[in-house]
Amino acid sequence: MGQPEFSAKLVETEAELRAAQHLRYRVFVEELGGGGTMVDHTARLEQDRFDPYFDHLILLDHARGDDIRDQVVGVYRLLRDDQAEAAGQFYSEDEYDLSPLKASGRKLLELGRSCLDAEYRGGAAMYHLWNALAAYVLEHEIEILFGVASFHGTDLEALAQPLSMLHHNHLAPTDLRVIAQPAHFAAMDRVAPEALDRRAAMVQVPSLIKAYLRLGGFVGEGAYVDHAFNTTDVCLIMDTERMNAKQKNIYTKEVAR
């Protein structure tokens, strides 16, 4: 792979949206074994009823030719409070009771469907995507970011160490502590604090969740086992006011012109 030529933007055309959904299909359906009622296997598009309400942030690598489906190598789905109102709910409200966040009176942004093309993981691509996200957060004066992030697989016992580590060390303060919906609540405190192997636990934590934790992120209480997507979800919450100066600088530094 040659030197990438990155740019990031919000989706403006049907072709750009389809390219984003195509990348999501490759990652969430083909790679991770997910599904859903609106997934189009013929056209290879991962889509759902919420897509029309979200802003879709895409990362393009212009070195991959002129076809937009080849160029889109990263995706983030973004939903502000006003968009959620139009949609009737936030996407993650099926999984979590978001009452503490909605009652806070602060400006919310739900993040979802974050993915990168396999060739671009572990490099500069996520940095470029996050820089664009930071610009969006500043533009819309967002105060709290949240969204579900996933562990691959649905075996809670296999995930006992990382789930317990998140519960014991990174649980959100009570004023931000969303809780998994009662019908789906899966306890995360599966291993006592003294029995935790923090190093082994962190090895199992996906890199995206680690990145949110480094930025001062918290997790809600309880996990949600998503059999359709073959994942175990946790709800991550980031309060821009609670980030320390160093974390905030990493996150909200001015985007390079």
ABEGO torsion letter per residue (X at the ends): XBBBBBBBBBBABAAAAAAAAAAAAAAAAAAAGBBEAABBAAAGBBBBAAAAABBBBBBBBAAAEABAAAABABBBBBBBAAAAAAAGBBAAAAABBAAAAAAAGBBBBBBBGBBBBAAABGBAAAAAAAAAAAAAAAAAGBABBBEBBBBBEABAAAAAAAAAAAAAAABBBAAABBBBBAAABBBABABBAAABBAAAAAAABBAAAAAAAAAGBBBBBEBBBBAAAGBBBBBBBBBAAABBAAAAAAAABBBBX
